[in-house]
Amino acid sequence: MLLTQILQPGCIKAPLKSKNKEEVIEELINILADHGLLSDRAQALEAVMARENTRSTGIGSGIAIPHGKCPAAKELVMSIGIANDPVEFDSIDRKPVNIVILLVSPPDQTGPHIQALARISRLMLDAQFKSQLEKATSPEQVYSLISSKESE
């Protein structure tokens, strides 16, 4: 699975405007809803926040992958935000995050959801790529970096 098969260039926010975890998640949900990728914005937000309240999706190293499953998504959808100022995300390493990758999928599509999480994790292991992503100043730059990395 390639992230560029899921991620639409218009679903990237760089830089994020929000300054805390809840606002960042809402900002990324709003991008998906504004692009017609969610049938119910509130339901998607509730699903992601419910998952987040169970255990933080701040995976460490400046990365968070908030995600949730709900009927508001007809297929796996994704949005990415890059924060100029690190956002406190209750990460496992107790450090704030700069990269937030949000996923929403239908309840009955576990496979693509897990594949996307695995793909994101693999990409973020590349320190040079992660550093370039953190420094990205526009949605176009973020999409280009991901697209280039996936075509290697």
Helices and strands as residue ranges (DSSP letters): G 3-5, G 9-11, E 12-13, H 21-34, H 41-54, E 58-60, E 63-64, E 67-69, E 77-87, E 97-105, H 110-124, H 127-135, H 139-150
